[in-house]
Amino acid sequence: MRADEIMSIDVVTVSPETHIRDVARKLLERGVSALPVVDDGGRILGIISEGDLMRRRESGTERHPSWWLRLLQNPGDTAADYVKSHGQYAKDVMTRKVITVSESTPAGEIAAILEKHRIKRVPVVREGKIVGIVSRANLLHGLIVQKPPSAPAQSPVGLRKAVLRELRETGVHSMIDAVVADGVVHLWGVVETEGAKSAVQVAAEGTDGVKSVVNHVSVFPRLVGALADL
């Protein structure tokens, strides 16, 4: 699934000259947490979020560092903080280094970008112009409608091998065995924790062709530790 298959195309934007009160009003009216800032040609210049408006003089939330912190702070940072809390227009407050993706960016890559940069949405651009935006909610929408590819029917032996391969990914497979009958996987063995038992359950359930899982795995921390020492 690509960005252009899940992105919101009705993107509300503001201009660099939009007053911050109007920015705040649009954020609330549209129920979004950020707005792209674009020029007259639709080229993205920055993005302004709720977080950019948290430290404001008007609401009494601006930062007031102590005098000794001011001595240690870079003068450029001090000036930037002042502009952030006192600037009246989007161009003063917006984040200028905007992370963007293209229409063909895979959803998995977008999810990694959001996670890595701890952001909630990313603009989609074409030749520098915004054409959409992908948020965490858009990714969830994609998850709901996306169907996994149908797996070809496998023999019990082939399905068992597939399950065992998936079990290896959990890191606890050495103490686990799997028996397959009519698409039903029976798991047997011993693990150290309930988390490990859940992991092998998930691994078996996620294997293509498995209809259901019966988990007979036991949790015996001391026994597993003793066996590991042998």
DRENPA-3360 file (N, C-alpha, C; in nm, 2 decimals, always signed):
BEGIN
1 = MRADEIMS = +0.08/-0.12/+0.00/+0.00/+0.00/+0.00/+0.09/+0.12/+0.00 ~ +0.06/+0.22/-0.09/+0.14/+0.34/-0.10/+0.07/+0.46/-0.04 ~ +0.15/+0.57/-0.03/+0.09/+0.69/+0.03/-0.03/+0.74/-0.05 ~ -0.03/+0.74/-0.18/-0.15/+0.79/-0.26/-0.27/+0.70/-0.24 ~ -0.26/+0.59/-0.18/-0.37/+0.50/-0.16/-0.44/+0.53/-0.02 ~ -0.37/+0.59/+0.07/-0.43/+0.62/+0.20/-0.43/+0.76/+0.24 ~ -0.36/+0.85/+0.17/-0.35/+0.99/+0.21/-0.48/+1.07/+0.21 ~ -0.49/+1.17/+0.29/-0.60/+1.26/+0.29/-0.57/+1.37/+0.18;
9 = IDVVTVSP = -0.66/+1.39/+0.09/-0.63/+1.49/-0.02/-0.69/+1.62/+0.01 ~ -0.79/+1.62/+0.10/-0.85/+1.75/+0.14/-0.77/+1.81/+0.25 ~ -0.66/+1.87/+0.21/-0.56/+1.92/+0.31/-0.58/+2.07/+0.33 ~ -0.61/+2.10/+0.46/-0.62/+2.24/+0.50/-0.48/+2.30/+0.52 ~ -0.45/+2.41/+0.45/-0.32/+2.48/+0.46/-0.34/+2.62/+0.50 ~ -0.23/+2.68/+0.54/-0.23/+2.82/+0.58/-0.11/+2.89/+0.50 ~ -0.11/+3.02/+0.49/+0.00/+3.09/+0.43/+0.09/+3.14/+0.53 ~ +0.21/+3.18/+0.49/+0.31/+3.23/+0.59/+0.26/+3.35/+0.67;
17 = ETHIRDVA = +0.16/+3.43/+0.61/+0.11/+3.55/+0.67/-0.01/+3.52/+0.75 ~ -0.05/+3.40/+0.77/-0.17/+3.37/+0.85/-0.14/+3.40/+1.00 ~ -0.23/+3.47/+1.06/-0.21/+3.51/+1.20/-0.23/+3.38/+1.29 ~ -0.15/+3.37/+1.40/-0.15/+3.25/+1.48/-0.29/+3.23/+1.54 ~ -0.37/+3.33/+1.56/-0.51/+3.31/+1.61/-0.59/+3.23/+1.51 ~ -0.57/+3.27/+1.38/-0.64/+3.20/+1.28/-0.59/+3.06/+1.26 ~ -0.46/+3.04/+1.28/-0.41/+2.90/+1.28/-0.47/+2.82/+1.39 ~ -0.47/+2.87/+1.51/-0.53/+2.80/+1.62/-0.68/+2.77/+1.59;
25 = RKLLERGV = -0.75/+2.86/+1.54/-0.89/+2.84/+1.51/-0.91/+2.73/+1.40 ~ -0.83/+2.72/+1.30/-0.84/+2.62/+1.20/-0.80/+2.48/+1.26 ~ -0.71/+2.48/+1.34/-0.67/+2.35/+1.41/-0.79/+2.29/+1.48 ~ -0.86/+2.38/+1.56/-0.97/+2.34/+1.64/-1.09/+2.30/+1.55 ~ -1.12/+2.39/+1.45/-1.24/+2.37/+1.37/-1.22/+2.24/+1.29 ~ -1.10/+2.21/+1.24/-1.09/+2.09/+1.15/-1.05/+1.96/+1.23 ~ -1.02/+1.98/+1.36/-0.99/+1.86/+1.45/-0.86/+1.80/+1.40 ~ -0.76/+1.88/+1.36/-0.63/+1.83/+1.32/-0.52/+1.88/+1.42;
33 = SALPVVDD = -0.41/+1.82/+1.42/-0.30/+1.86/+1.51/-0.19/+1.94/+1.44 ~ -0.20/+1.96/+1.31/-0.10/+2.04/+1.24/-0.15/+2.08/+1.10 ~ -0.09/+2.19/+1.05/-0.13/+2.25/+0.92/-0.01/+2.28/+0.84 ~ +0.00/+2.24/+0.72/+0.11/+2.27/+0.63/+0.10/+2.42/+0.60 ~ +0.22/+2.49/+0.59/+0.23/+2.63/+0.55/+0.28/+2.63/+0.40 ~ +0.21/+2.69/+0.31/+0.24/+2.68/+0.17/+0.24/+2.82/+0.11 ~ +0.31/+2.84/+0.00/+0.31/+2.97/-0.07/+0.19/+2.97/-0.17 ~ +0.19/+3.08/-0.24/+0.07/+3.09/-0.33/+0.06/+2.98/-0.44;
41 = GGRILGII = +0.18/+2.92/-0.47/+0.18/+2.81/-0.57/+0.16/+2.68/-0.51 ~ +0.13/+2.67/-0.38/+0.11/+2.54/-0.32/+0.24/+2.47/-0.28 ~ +0.35/+2.54/-0.29/+0.48/+2.48/-0.25/+0.49/+2.48/-0.10 ~ +0.53/+2.37/-0.04/+0.54/+2.36/+0.11/+0.66/+2.44/+0.16 ~ +0.63/+2.52/+0.26/+0.74/+2.60/+0.32/+0.77/+2.56/+0.47 ~ +0.67/+2.50/+0.53/+0.69/+2.46/+0.67/+0.56/+2.39/+0.72 ~ +0.56/+2.36/+0.85/+0.44/+2.30/+0.91/+0.43/+2.36/+1.05 ~ +0.30/+2.38/+1.09/+0.28/+2.44/+1.22/+0.18/+2.35/+1.30;
49 = SEGDLMRR = +0.22/+2.31/+1.41/+0.14/+2.21/+1.49/+0.10/+2.27/+1.62 ~ +0.01/+2.20/+1.69/-0.03/+2.24/+1.83/+0.09/+2.26/+1.92 ~ +0.19/+2.18/+1.90/+0.31/+2.19/+1.99/+0.38/+2.32/+1.97 ~ +0.37/+2.37/+1.84/+0.44/+2.50/+1.82/+0.37/+2.62/+1.88 ~ +0.25/+2.60/+1.93/+0.17/+2.71/+1.99/+0.15/+2.69/+2.14 ~ +0.22/+2.59/+2.20/+0.21/+2.56/+2.34/+0.27/+2.67/+2.43 ~ +0.38/+2.72/+2.39/+0.46/+2.82/+2.47/+0.44/+2.96/+2.41 ~ +0.33/+3.02/+2.46/+0.29/+3.15/+2.41/+0.28/+3.26/+2.52;
57 = RESGTERH = +0.32/+3.38/+2.48/+0.31/+3.49/+2.58/+0.16/+3.51/+2.61 ~ +0.07/+3.50/+2.52/-0.07/+3.54/+2.54/-0.13/+3.45/+2.65 ~ -0.09/+3.32/+2.65/-0.15/+3.23/+2.74/-0.07/+3.21/+2.87 ~ +0.04/+3.28/+2.88/+0.12/+3.28/+3.00/+0.20/+3.15/+3.01 ~ +0.23/+3.08/+2.89/+0.30/+2.95/+2.90/+0.44/+2.96/+2.84 ~ +0.48/+3.09/+2.81/+0.62/+3.10/+2.75/+0.72/+3.06/+2.85 ~ +0.84/+3.02/+2.81/+0.94/+2.98/+2.90/+1.01/+3.10/+2.96 ~ +1.05/+3.09/+3.09/+1.12/+3.19/+3.16/+1.24/+3.13/+3.22;
65 = PSWWLRLL = +1.35/+3.10/+3.14/+1.47/+3.04/+3.20/+1.53/+3.13/+3.30 ~ +1.60/+3.07/+3.40/+1.67/+3.15/+3.50/+1.79/+3.22/+3.43 ~ +1.84/+3.32/+3.50/+1.95/+3.40/+3.45/+2.07/+3.32/+3.41 ~ +2.10/+3.22/+3.50/+2.22/+3.14/+3.47/+2.20/+3.05/+3.35 ~ +2.08/+3.00/+3.33/+2.05/+2.92/+3.20/+2.07/+3.01/+3.08 ~ +2.03/+3.14/+3.09/+2.04/+3.23/+2.98/+2.19/+3.25/+2.95 ~ +2.28/+3.25/+3.05/+2.42/+3.27/+3.02/+2.47/+3.15/+2.95 ~ +2.42/+3.03/+2.98/+2.47/+2.91/+2.91/+2.41/+2.88/+2.77;
73 = QNPGDTAA = +2.29/+2.94/+2.75/+2.22/+2.92/+2.63/+2.28/+2.99/+2.51 ~ +2.28/+2.93/+2.40/+2.33/+2.99/+2.27/+2.24/+3.12/+2.24 ~ +2.30/+3.23/+2.22/+2.22/+3.35/+2.18/+2.12/+3.33/+2.07 ~ +2.16/+3.25/+1.97/+2.07/+3.22/+1.86/+1.95/+3.14/+1.91 ~ +1.97/+3.05/+2.00/+1.85/+2.97/+2.05/+1.76/+3.06/+2.13 ~ +1.82/+3.15/+2.21/+1.74/+3.24/+2.29/+1.65/+3.33/+2.20 ~ +1.71/+3.38/+2.09/+1.63/+3.46/+2.00/+1.52/+3.38/+1.93 ~ +1.55/+3.25/+1.90/+1.45/+3.17/+1.83/+1.34/+3.14/+1.92;
81 = DYVKSHGQ = +1.37/+3.11/+2.05/+1.26/+3.09/+2.15/+1.17/+3.21/+2.16 ~ +1.23/+3.33/+2.16/+1.15/+3.45/+2.17/+1.06/+3.47/+2.06 ~ +1.11/+3.44/+1.93/+1.02/+3.45/+1.81/+0.91/+3.35/+1.82 ~ +0.94/+3.23/+1.87/+0.84/+3.12/+1.88/+0.73/+3.16/+1.97 ~ +0.76/+3.22/+2.08/+0.66/+3.26/+2.18/+0.59/+3.39/+2.16 ~ +0.65/+3.48/+2.08/+0.60/+3.61/+2.06/+0.56/+3.64/+1.91 ~ +0.60/+3.56/+1.82/+0.57/+3.58/+1.68/+0.42/+3.58/+1.65 ~ +0.37/+3.66/+1.56/+0.23/+3.67/+1.54/+0.18/+3.60/+1.41;
89 = YAKDVMTR = +0.27/+3.55/+1.33/+0.23/+3.49/+1.20/+0.29/+3.35/+1.19 ~ +0.23/+3.27/+1.10/+0.27/+3.13/+1.08/+0.42/+3.12/+1.05 ~ +0.47/+3.21/+0.97/+0.61/+3.21/+0.93/+0.70/+3.22/+1.05 ~ +0.66/+3.29/+1.16/+0.74/+3.30/+1.28/+0.75/+3.18/+1.36 ~ +0.64/+3.10/+1.36/+0.63/+2.99/+1.45/+0.65/+2.85/+1.39 ~ +0.63/+2.84/+1.26/+0.63/+2.71/+1.19/+0.77/+2.64/+1.20 ~ +0.76/+2.51/+1.19/+0.88/+2.43/+1.17/+0.92/+2.43/+1.03 ~ +1.04/+2.47/+1.00/+1.08/+2.49/+0.86/+1.14/+2.36/+0.79;
97 = KVITVSES = +1.20/+2.28/+0.87/+1.26/+2.15/+0.82/+1.15/+2.05/+0.82 ~ +1.08/+2.04/+0.71/+0.96/+1.95/+0.70/+1.00/+1.82/+0.64 ~ +0.97/+1.71/+0.71/+0.99/+1.58/+0.65/+0.87/+1.54/+0.56 ~ +0.90/+1.51/+0.44/+0.79/+1.48/+0.34/+0.81/+1.34/+0.28 ~ +0.71/+1.29/+0.21/+0.72/+1.17/+0.13/+0.66/+1.19/+0.00 ~ +0.68/+1.10/-0.09/+0.62/+1.11/-0.23/+0.49/+1.02/-0.23 ~ +0.42/+1.03/-0.34/+0.30/+0.95/-0.35/+0.32/+0.80/-0.36 ~ +0.44/+0.76/-0.40/+0.47/+0.62/-0.42/+0.54/+0.56/-0.29;
105 = TPAGEIAA = +0.56/+0.64/-0.19/+0.63/+0.59/-0.07/+0.54/+0.48/+0.00 ~ +0.60/+0.36/+0.02/+0.52/+0.25/+0.08/+0.47/+0.29/+0.23 ~ +0.36/+0.24/+0.26/+0.30/+0.26/+0.40/+0.40/+0.22/+0.51 ~ +0.47/+0.11/+0.49/+0.56/+0.07/+0.59/+0.67/+0.17/+0.61 ~ +0.72/+0.23/+0.51/+0.82/+0.33/+0.52/+0.77/+0.45/+0.59 ~ +0.65/+0.49/+0.56/+0.59/+0.61/+0.63/+0.57/+0.58/+0.78 ~ +0.53/+0.46/+0.81/+0.52/+0.43/+0.95/+0.65/+0.44/+1.02 ~ +0.76/+0.39/+0.96/+0.89/+0.40/+1.01/+0.94/+0.55/+1.03;
113 = ILEKHRIK = +0.90/+0.63/+0.94/+0.93/+0.78/+0.94/+0.86/+0.84/+1.06 ~ +0.73/+0.81/+1.08/+0.66/+0.87/+1.19/+0.72/+0.83/+1.32 ~ +0.75/+0.70/+1.33/+0.81/+0.65/+1.45/+0.95/+0.70/+1.48 ~ +1.03/+0.71/+1.38/+1.17/+0.76/+1.40/+1.17/+0.90/+1.45 ~ +1.09/+0.99/+1.38/+1.09/+1.13/+1.41/+0.99/+1.17/+1.51 ~ +0.91/+1.08/+1.56/+0.81/+1.10/+1.67/+0.71/+1.21/+1.62 ~ +0.66/+1.20/+1.50/+0.57/+1.29/+1.45/+0.44/+1.22/+1.42 ~ +0.33/+1.29/+1.40/+0.20/+1.23/+1.39/+0.15/+1.23/+1.24;
121 = RVPVVREG = +0.21/+1.31/+1.16/+0.17/+1.31/+1.02/+0.28/+1.36/+0.93 ~ +0.27/+1.33/+0.80/+0.38/+1.37/+0.71/+0.31/+1.41/+0.57 ~ +0.35/+1.53/+0.52/+0.30/+1.57/+0.40/+0.34/+1.49/+0.28 ~ +0.26/+1.48/+0.18/+0.29/+1.41/+0.06/+0.31/+1.51/-0.05 ~ +0.42/+1.51/-0.12/+0.45/+1.62/-0.21/+0.48/+1.56/-0.35 ~ +0.45/+1.64/-0.45/+0.48/+1.61/-0.59/+0.55/+1.74/-0.65 ~ +0.68/+1.72/-0.68/+0.76/+1.84/-0.73/+0.75/+1.96/-0.64 ~ +0.76/+1.93/-0.51/+0.77/+2.03/-0.41/+0.63/+2.08/-0.36;
129 = KIVGIVSR = +0.52/+2.05/-0.43/+0.39/+2.09/-0.40/+0.31/+1.99/-0.32 ~ +0.24/+2.03/-0.22/+0.17/+1.94/-0.14/+0.04/+1.88/-0.21 ~ +0.03/+1.75/-0.21/-0.09/+1.69/-0.28/-0.17/+1.61/-0.18 ~ -0.12/+1.59/-0.05/-0.19/+1.51/+0.04/-0.12/+1.51/+0.17 ~ -0.17/+1.44/+0.27/-0.10/+1.42/+0.40/-0.14/+1.28/+0.45 ~ -0.04/+1.22/+0.51/-0.06/+1.08/+0.57/-0.04/+1.10/+0.72 ~ -0.15/+1.06/+0.80/-0.14/+1.07/+0.94/-0.14/+0.93/+1.00 ~ -0.13/+0.92/+1.13/-0.14/+0.79/+1.19/-0.27/+0.73/+1.17;
137 = ANLLHGLI = -0.38/+0.81/+1.17/-0.51/+0.76/+1.14/-0.52/+0.70/+1.00 ~ -0.46/+0.76/+0.91/-0.46/+0.71/+0.77/-0.40/+0.57/+0.76 ~ -0.29/+0.56/+0.84/-0.23/+0.42/+0.84/-0.32/+0.32/+0.90 ~ -0.40/+0.36/+1.00/-0.49/+0.27/+1.06/-0.60/+0.23/+0.97 ~ -0.65/+0.33/+0.89/-0.75/+0.31/+0.79/-0.70/+0.21/+0.69 ~ -0.58/+0.22/+0.65/-0.52/+0.13/+0.56/-0.51/-0.01/+0.61 ~ -0.48/-0.02/+0.74/-0.47/-0.15/+0.81/-0.61/-0.22/+0.81 ~ -0.71/-0.14/+0.83/-0.85/-0.20/+0.83/-0.89/-0.26/+0.70;
145 = VQKPPSAP = -0.86/-0.19/+0.59/-0.91/-0.24/+0.46/-0.81/-0.33/+0.39 ~ -0.69/-0.33/+0.43/-0.59/-0.41/+0.36/-0.61/-0.56/+0.39 ~ -0.62/-0.64/+0.29/-0.63/-0.79/+0.31/-0.50/-0.86/+0.28 ~ -0.46/-0.95/+0.36/-0.33/-1.02/+0.33/-0.35/-1.11/+0.20 ~ -0.25/-1.13/+0.12/-0.27/-1.21/+0.00/-0.30/-1.35/+0.04 ~ -0.39/-1.41/-0.04/-0.43/-1.55/-0.01/-0.31/-1.65/-0.03 ~ -0.29/-1.73/+0.07/-0.18/-1.82/+0.06/-0.23/-1.95/-0.01 ~ -0.14/-2.01/-0.10/-0.18/-2.14/-0.16/-0.20/-2.25/-0.05;
153 = AQSPVGLR = -0.29/-2.34/-0.08/-0.31/-2.45/+0.01/-0.18/-2.53/+0.03 ~ -0.15/-2.57/+0.15/-0.03/-2.64/+0.18/-0.06/-2.78/+0.24 ~ +0.02/-2.87/+0.22/+0.01/-3.00/+0.28/+0.04/-2.99/+0.43 ~ -0.01/-3.08/+0.52/+0.03/-3.07/+0.66/+0.18/-3.06/+0.68 ~ +0.26/-3.13/+0.60/+0.40/-3.12/+0.62/+0.45/-2.98/+0.59 ~ +0.40/-2.93/+0.47/+0.45/-2.79/+0.43/+0.40/-2.69/+0.53 ~ +0.28/-2.70/+0.58/+0.23/-2.60/+0.68/+0.31/-2.61/+0.81 ~ +0.35/-2.73/+0.85/+0.43/-2.75/+0.97/+0.56/-2.68/+0.96;
161 = KAVLRELR = +0.62/-2.70/+0.84/+0.75/-2.63/+0.81/+0.74/-2.48/+0.82 ~ +0.63/-2.43/+0.76/+0.61/-2.29/+0.76/+0.59/-2.23/+0.91 ~ +0.52/-2.31/+0.99/+0.50/-2.27/+1.13/+0.63/-2.27/+1.20 ~ +0.71/-2.38/+1.18/+0.84/-2.39/+1.25/+0.94/-2.27/+1.21 ~ +0.93/-2.23/+1.08/+1.01/-2.12/+1.03/+0.97/-1.99/+1.11 ~ +0.84/-1.97/+1.12/+0.79/-1.85/+1.19/+0.83/-1.86/+1.34 ~ +0.83/-1.98/+1.40/+0.86/-1.99/+1.54/+1.01/-1.95/+1.56 ~ +1.09/-1.98/+1.46/+1.23/-1.94/+1.48/+1.25/-1.79/+1.50;
169 = ETGVHSMI = +1.16/-1.71/+1.44/+1.17/-1.57/+1.45/+1.14/-1.52/+1.60 ~ +1.08/-1.60/+1.68/+1.05/-1.56/+1.82/+1.17/-1.57/+1.91 ~ +1.27/-1.65/+1.87/+1.38/-1.67/+1.96/+1.36/-1.78/+2.07 ~ +1.24/-1.84/+2.07/+1.22/-1.94/+2.18/+1.18/-2.07/+2.12 ~ +1.21/-2.09/+1.99/+1.16/-2.20/+1.92/+1.22/-2.34/+1.96 ~ +1.34/-2.33/+2.02/+1.42/-2.45/+2.04/+1.35/-2.55/+2.14 ~ +1.26/-2.49/+2.22/+1.19/-2.57/+2.32/+1.04/-2.60/+2.28 ~ +1.01/-2.57/+2.15/+0.87/-2.57/+2.11/+0.86/-2.67/+1.99;
177 = DAVVADGV = +0.76/-2.75/+1.99/+0.73/-2.83/+1.87/+0.59/-2.80/+1.82 ~ +0.56/-2.83/+1.70/+0.43/-2.80/+1.64/+0.38/-2.92/+1.56 ~ +0.25/-2.96/+1.59/+0.19/-3.06/+1.51/+0.07/-3.01/+1.44 ~ +0.05/-3.04/+1.32/-0.06/-2.98/+1.23/-0.15/-3.09/+1.19 ~ -0.28/-3.06/+1.21/-0.39/-3.15/+1.16/-0.50/-3.07/+1.11 ~ -0.54/-3.09/+0.98/-0.65/-3.01/+0.92/-0.64/-2.86/+0.94 ~ -0.52/-2.81/+0.93/-0.50/-2.67/+0.94/-0.50/-2.62/+1.09 ~ -0.51/-2.70/+1.18/-0.51/-2.67/+1.32/-0.37/-2.70/+1.38;
185 = VHLWGVVE = -0.30/-2.60/+1.44/-0.17/-2.62/+1.49/-0.17/-2.64/+1.64 ~ -0.11/-2.75/+1.68/-0.10/-2.78/+1.83/+0.05/-2.75/+1.86 ~ +0.06/-2.66/+1.96/+0.20/-2.62/+2.01/+0.23/-2.70/+2.14 ~ +0.35/-2.75/+2.14/+0.39/-2.82/+2.26/+0.53/-2.78/+2.31 ~ +0.55/-2.78/+2.44/+0.69/-2.75/+2.48/+0.68/-2.67/+2.61 ~ +0.80/-2.61/+2.65/+0.82/-2.54/+2.77/+0.89/-2.41/+2.74 ~ +0.84/-2.30/+2.81/+0.90/-2.17/+2.80/+0.92/-2.11/+2.93 ~ +1.00/-2.00/+2.94/+1.03/-1.94/+3.07/+0.92/-1.84/+3.12;
193 = TEGAKSAV = +0.86/-1.78/+3.02/+0.76/-1.67/+3.06/+0.63/-1.68/+2.98 ~ +0.53/-1.61/+3.04/+0.41/-1.60/+2.97/+0.42/-1.52/+2.84 ~ +0.52/-1.42/+2.84/+0.54/-1.35/+2.71/+0.59/-1.44/+2.60 ~ +0.68/-1.53/+2.64/+0.73/-1.63/+2.54/+0.62/-1.72/+2.48 ~ +0.53/-1.76/+2.58/+0.41/-1.84/+2.53/+0.32/-1.76/+2.44 ~ +0.30/-1.63/+2.47/+0.23/-1.55/+2.38/+0.29/-1.53/+2.24 ~ +0.43/-1.52/+2.24/+0.50/-1.50/+2.12/+0.48/-1.62/+2.02 ~ +0.49/-1.74/+2.08/+0.48/-1.86/+1.99/+0.33/-1.88/+1.94;
201 = QVAAEGTD = +0.24/-1.83/+2.02/+0.10/-1.83/+1.98/+0.08/-1.74/+1.86 ~ +0.13/-1.62/+1.88/+0.12/-1.52/+1.77/+0.19/-1.57/+1.64 ~ +0.31/-1.63/+1.66/+0.38/-1.68/+1.54/+0.30/-1.78/+1.47 ~ +0.24/-1.87/+1.54/+0.16/-1.98/+1.47/+0.04/-1.92/+1.41 ~ -0.03/-1.83/+1.48/-0.15/-1.77/+1.42/-0.13/-1.69/+1.30 ~ -0.01/-1.63/+1.29/+0.03/-1.54/+1.18/+0.08/-1.62/+1.06 ~ +0.09/-1.75/+1.07/+0.14/-1.83/+0.95/+0.03/-1.85/+0.85 ~ +0.05/-1.82/+0.73/-0.05/-1.83/+0.62/-0.09/-1.98/+0.62;
209 = GVKSVVNH = -0.22/-2.00/+0.61/-0.28/-2.14/+0.60/-0.32/-2.19/+0.73 ~ -0.29/-2.13/+0.84/-0.33/-2.18/+0.98/-0.47/-2.14/+1.01 ~ -0.55/-2.23/+1.04/-0.69/-2.20/+1.07/-0.71/-2.16/+1.22 ~ -0.64/-2.24/+1.31/-0.65/-2.21/+1.45/-0.53/-2.27/+1.52 ~ -0.51/-2.22/+1.65/-0.40/-2.27/+1.72/-0.44/-2.32/+1.86 ~ -0.40/-2.44/+1.90/-0.42/-2.49/+2.03/-0.28/-2.49/+2.10 ~ -0.27/-2.41/+2.21/-0.14/-2.38/+2.27/-0.14/-2.47/+2.40 ~ -0.05/-2.58/+2.39/-0.03/-2.66/+2.51/+0.10/-2.63/+2.58;
217 = VSVFPRLV = +0.16/-2.52/+2.54/+0.29/-2.49/+2.60/+0.28/-2.45/+2.75 ~ +0.37/-2.50/+2.82/+0.38/-2.48/+2.97/+0.48/-2.38/+3.00 ~ +0.46/-2.31/+3.11/+0.56/-2.21/+3.16/+0.62/-2.26/+3.29 ~ +0.75/-2.29/+3.28/+0.83/-2.34/+3.39/+0.96/-2.27/+3.39 ~ +0.97/-2.15/+3.45/+1.10/-2.07/+3.45/+1.22/-2.15/+3.50 ~ +1.21/-2.22/+3.61/+1.32/-2.29/+3.67/+1.36/-2.41/+3.59 ~ +1.26/-2.48/+3.54/+1.29/-2.59/+3.46/+1.37/-2.56/+3.33 ~ +1.33/-2.45/+3.26/+1.39/-2.41/+3.14/+1.54/-2.36/+3.17;
225 = GALADL = +1.55/-2.29/+3.29/+1.69/-2.25/+3.32/+1.78/-2.36/+3.35 ~ +1.72/-2.47/+3.42/+1.81/-2.58/+3.45/+1.85/-2.66/+3.32 ~ +1.75/-2.67/+3.23/+1.78/-2.73/+3.10/+1.89/-2.66/+3.02 ~ +1.88/-2.53/+3.03/+1.98/-2.44/+2.96/+2.12/-2.46/+3.01 ~ +2.13/-2.50/+3.14/+2.26/-2.52/+3.20/+2.32/-2.65/+3.17 ~ +2.24/-2.74/+3.12/+2.29/-2.88/+3.09/+2.39/-2.88/+2.97;
% end
